[in-house]
Amino acid sequence: MRYSPSGVALIFVVAVSNHKS
């Protein structure tokens, strides 16, 4: 399975938001 830069960025943003929340 290939990971797209946008997909990785989206997951990163979600992770940070979830951690802050």
N, C-alpha and C positions, 0 to 999 in steps of 0.2 A: 504493500500500500504506500502511495506517495503522499507526502505532506506538502501542502501549498503554503507559501509565506503568509498569505492572508489568513489561512486557517490557523496557523501557529499563532499569529498576532491576535486573532479573535479569542483563542483559548487563553492566551496570556492575559488579555484584558479582563476576561470573565473571571479568571483565577484571582487577579488582583482585586477586582471589585468584590468578589465573594469573600476574600480575606479581610478587606476593609469593613465590609458590612457586619 
